Amino acid sequence: MGPAAKVVRAQKTMDKLLIRGGRSLHGTVRISGAKNAALPELCATLLTTEPVTLRNVPRLQDVSTMLKLIRHMGVQIAQHADGSVSANAGTLTLPEAPYELVKTMRASVLALGPLLARFGHAKVSLPGGCAIGSRPVDQHLKGLAAMGADIVVEHGYMLARVGAGRTRLKGARITTDMVTVTGTENFLMAAALAEGETILENAAQEPEIPDLAEMLIAMGARIEGHGTSRIRIRGVEALHGCDHQVVADRIEAGTFLCAVAAAGGDVLLQHGRADHLDAVIEKLMAAGATVTAVEGGIRVQSSGRLQAQGFRTTEYPGFPTDMQAQFMALNCISNGASKATETIFENRFMHVNELVRLGANIQIEGKVALVQGVAALSGATVMATDLRASASLVIAGLVAQGETVVERIYHLDRGYDQMESKLRGIGADIERVK
């Protein structure tokens, strides 16, 4: 990294959000495309020699990193003003994902399946990302090995090759030990070009999975059962290009739902999908907010102090771990006591100490956070520790008395497309400070 790049990175790292709390929120927010759909779908462009266009791609740090990664491999990329991205992997010459490009992003592991399926070999760095607990890749390696790949891990890299005597991966029945979203996505992409039939048991059901499957089907893949726990893929010899719209980001929508519920107001979330947020919406309505599925989006209304709601994170369609921190921020200023149980990641309460700095009353007991609602929070300087923790601190800042400064918001930029601009557009007093 040259001196100029280091200066840019330092400036980005030093960005802060200044929030003056106490304003209700009114108006319309456009929900961006889902990061967790865009990243695997960018990797899916590696499966074909023909051009692919993705629409509604969010402008995020992780997306920029993924684009840099596939450019490094030799893919031709064109980004357009309307938020679409065109990718042509017909020029791909280097099936390798180096550590320097993927160390900040765990989604890099999603390059492994497509590269292996198309080229018969791949070299992919072990992934990085948020420090919110163990994210093992052993399930990926186990599943790809069942499809005939020989994989070794050495010097921080996964070195994979189709087994001797074969030119393509082979279909297999894959049952993972746990539900894994990125594992399901890797197997979907690899199986699309494998020889024969692949059955995925215990598959993840998050909306981003069927969105990826629909993109692959548009490219010529033969897939059934996507969106259920059992997916069937019949491999084809080649895939072609397609034009695909990235599904709306349910976690961004859920974050704005919690922000309006906490701050009060009346907001339309344009393009939001209520059917992707059943568990969150159920809790918000029990708390006293009004949430309505309307044509083209979701309307949320809130007035007065809400009633605290306990919840337990689990795989989709249960309450998402990616909404735990934001809902906890809402519970901090709600009436009564609540209990948040985190079952997905073992280190995902790092936002608690920062919420306490703002005046929240929270006790941690292992995987459980006990929250006693308080009448008001008080502005202070807090530090973001991961992506969703950042969002919880923004929500808390919106309702805190006085000024709140959120530091290290590069975490926020990894998963939210212009969050402060969207909040300002519906009445929040928030600004980015260099």
Secondary structure, 3 states (H helix, E strand, C coil): CCHHHHHHHHHHHHCEEEEECCCCEEEEEECCECHHHHHHHHHHHHHCCCEEEEECCCCCHHHHHHHHHHHHCCCEEEECCCCCEEEEHHHCCCCEECHHHHCCCHHHHHHHHHHHHHHCEEEEECCCCCCCCCCCCHHHHHHHHHCCEEEEEECCEEEEEECCCCCCCECCEEECCCCCHHHHHHHHHHHHCCECEEEEECCCCCCHHHHHHHHHHHCCCEEECCCCCEEEEECCCCCCCCEEECCECHHHHHHHHHHHHHHCEEEEEECCCHHHCHHHHHHHHHHCCEEEEECCEEEEEECCCCECCCEEECCCCCECHHHHHHHHHHHHCCECEEEEECCCCCCCCCCHHHHHHCCCEEEEECCEEEEECCCCCECCEEECCCHHHHHHHHHHHHHCECEEEEECCHHHHCCCCCHHHHHHHCCCEEEEEC
